[in-house]
Amino acid sequence: MLENIHFLGFGVNRSDFKMNTASDDGGRYKVTFSDFNYESDIDDDGDNTFRIFICSKVCGFPDGTDEPGPEVIPAFEVNLDLTLAFNVAHNDFNIDSDFYNQNAWFFKTYITTATKLATESMLKFTPMHEISMPWVVPD
């Protein structure tokens, strides 16, 4: 059935960049995802559309920072609210939670790609412009 699901694109509904501290010493970042939701419906043109709504957060930490906890203030933060859209070739097929969970790897690939592209686009005009996000799906 996955061969009948086609990625239409993604949109950034909200974005936010916050620089807390400046450092030229390098560091690392952590990507997290939350507030996940989805909907599947037939639109006015009769197309079966599936949309994923997700919030992603990228936090940068200076070198030497242990696993960040709530008390650690990141050097920078990027927050994104994304919508990813897919077309389902069969109008009689509705993507439900079971189908999504069984094929989460498929959708996470697109979520990761959208997060990478949106984050790098945001960072392009900041002091963090040299950061390159991974193409791989985080655990």
HELIX and SHEET records of a PDB file:
HELIX    1   1 LEU A    2  ASN A    4  5                                   3    
HELIX    2   2 SER A   97  GLN A  102  1                                   6    
HELIX    3   3 ALA A  104  LEU A  123  1                                  20    
SHEET    1   A 4 ILE A   5  MET A  19  0                                        
SHEET    2   A 4 PHE A  76  VAL A  88 -1                                        
SHEET    3   A 4 ASN A  48  PRO A  62 -1                                        
SHEET    4   A 4 GLY A  27  ILE A  42 -1                                        
END                                                                             
